[in-house]
Each structure stands twice: as structure tokens, then as C-alpha cells.
């Protein structure tokens, strides 16, 4: 299964050219009646782009900062335990194992 | 102009990345349909400002924009850099937006770069100047960039909507970068950070620090968060506060997060939303501390924000293999990977590492040399 996963990640990134499909989408929307297009309520554009936050949005916002709102409660003991070995206060042998295991890849 | 063959692109997406890669690879580009269907079509003020900045640091570059700003022709020139440059970044995006591409360009300039950038130093959208100092600069050093001459000095701070911050960026030049194998995340040995406040009580900072420390308490004793209360001229033109935190690991990785709180920008005023209350400093501190733990949890040698720059630097290396480990691929990083392929012809081998739930990326650099050598 790991080989299949490889392909998926590669496909996720390089699979399809980014900007082609959105043009097709635009053309199809042109076929709608002219009036609808003309009287477009303000803010429609932004609404559209919010829905389409995906690979095909040609006007995607240019932002490198990626700040996930963490919905986890980091006061939770189990959660703390899950990352304890990533700190020097945790188990060093387990941490080095983490790096060893992956040397092969 | 007709004799060049332009790479044709569409839309406003990743404009700064496209311009950067266009310059580095000396590929003229033609971009059409820039927000053609938007209520306000065409280039945004910050994009125009970035184009002006490119003109400022390079010789012979040609920028042509049509009347509506929906079409852009860009023919890159030679990056000259130089000292004592000044650029006003405006207030529609923060200085962080400009720093990321500028530092890479500076490395491949003809002369070392030293430039004063004016505008917004901290906001919630772009990496802050503190993050640049604590995480971005150490990352550059991993690729063999000399630490001498690589610096960001914060002269004054400014938050949205009116900015008023000033920083001085210095970037040395390199012949080429150094390919790296960087997969050891190490263990977090200490957490550091900065808070700042401008035109509000410095007490806001203590509240943020207290809240953040509360989250780290049971994991690590070595936590120091420094305050930076600005007053008078150095506080810029708008009230605000914020925090940036970073975790240093035993293998020299830096994982960072930051945010800032201030009133909305002018362009948002047209919206129906009333002036929102600023989120309380206690919540901000707790949120950002949690976000840092989230980044540590997902693994990788850099945080999500720095993935894109990491891949770009790998791709710009000499023709050796670079190998890096990151956590979950961030959407922006994926865009960077695609553009690297289009402009530099470098394709990464991307493999998940199931045992740690991280991703290993490998590539052979495009062998970019500092172009100025040709002209010496």
C-alpha cells in the first residue's frame, strides 16, 4: 500500500495542471443568461472564491502563512503524553527511534 | 519586446512566486485574467508595490500593465541589489509578504542587499518580522548562506490598518547554495518568543505570555518569552498587539508560529461588519501556544509556513540531491512545488513516511549560479 500512497502524494502535487480546468468552468458559466451576469450582487465574487478554495482557483490568495486553529485542548493529559517524547523532557530513545526508522525511506 | 517568448499564465494566484521564479530563471512571463471577474479587477496595491520593488533591485527589467490591471507582462532583468535602498510596502499587505521573495532574490544579486522596508511589521496574514528573524534566517543558514551580512533589524513596529513600521533587511550574496539532507527533527529543547504591543497597554503582553506559558508548563521548563513594548514613534500608527513563538530542537530545527491582533484594514471598511472587538490577549496567547504544539505534533524540520521556502531553496541548489522531511504538506507549499516544476524543471520525489506520519521529499537542484558572475 505504501507504493500506492507514494503515487497519491505525487499525483496530489503534480497530477493535473493547475489552471486548465477553471477556464472550462468559466466558459460554461458564460452560457447563462446575460442579465444574471450583469446584475451580480456585490461580494458574489468573494463568496465564489471562498467556496472554491482548491487547486483550481486562479485568483487564490498568495499567502505562505499557515496557521491552523488548533481545536485540540492541549491541557489534556493524553494529548500531552502523545507529544511528550518530542521534547527533551521525554524519552530520548524513543525520539531517536523516530529518526532511525525513517532513514530507510 | 516581441522577440522574447513569454511563458503564458492566468490569474492572480501566486503572483509573487511567479515573479520570483521568473526572475531567477530569466523567463519572461505574460499573465492574463488577473481578477478579471472581480468587483475590483486587476492587480492589488501590494502586487504593484512588489513589482516596483523588483524594478528597484534590478536593472533592465520591464513591467507592462494594461489599463485595467488585468494583464501583466514581465521581463526580468539582472538583480543588482545595493545598499541604502528604501521601499514603502504600503499597508495592504505586511512586510512579510515582501521579505520572503526578496531574501531569495538578494542571495543571487550582483551586490549585497541592504534595504529599508516601511509598512506593516506584524499582522495575522503574513509571517511576522519576528518569525523571519527567529525561523527564516536560521533556515537559510542550513543552505550555506553566511550569517555575516544576513540580518533583519526592527526599527519600529506597525500593525494594520495604518502601519508605520520600519525594518532594515541585509542579505549577502552567494555563488550557489549548498544541497542538504535534513530529515532529523531532533527534540524540542527550548521555546522562545516575543510579544509586542503598540499604542496599547504593555499589560496585554504579560497576559499573552502568562496564557502561553500555561500551555507549555507540563511539557518543558525552558520557556522564555520576551516583551517588546513600543511607544511614541516606534509604535507606528495603529494600536495592536501580538505574539510569535518558536521551538528550537536538538538538531537545530526551528518551528515557529505567530499572529497579531489589530483593527481591520481600510479596504474592509465597506463591509457591513461593525468594528469588531479585538480578541482578548489571553485567548491569543493560548491559541498561538496551541498552534505551536500542533506544529510540533505534525513533525518535520520546518513549520507549515516555511515549507514552500524550504522546497524552493532545495530546488535552487547545485545539481546534488537534497532530502528533507516535513509534516503534512501545506496548500501553499503544494503551489510552490508546482511552480518549481514549471519554471525550474525540478520535480520532487514525494514519499510518505508512515511510521512518523511525515513526508520525505527528494530532489536534484537546478544548479542555479549567481548570474552576476557572468558579467564580472
Interface residues (C-beta under 8 A of the other chain):
Chain A: X2 X5 X6 X9 X10 X12 X13 X14 X18 X19 X22 X23 X26 X42 X43 X45 X46 X55 X57 X58 X59 X60 X62 X63 X64 X65 X66 X67 X68 X69 X70 X72 X74 X75 X80 X82 X83 X84 X85 X86 X87 X88 X89 X90 X92 X95 X98 X99 X101 X102 X103 X105
Chain B: X9 X10 X11 X12 X13 X14 X15 X16 X17 X33 X34 X35 X37 X38 X39 X96 X97 X100 X124 X125 X126 X127 X183 X184 X185 X186 X187 X188 X189 X215 X218 X219 X220 X221 X250 X257 X259 X287 X289 X290 X291 X293 X294 X296 X297 X299 X303 X304 X305 X306 X308 X309 X325 X329 X330 X331 X332 X334 X335 X337 X338 X341 X347 X348 X349 X350 X351 X352 X353 X354 X355 X356 X358 X359 X360
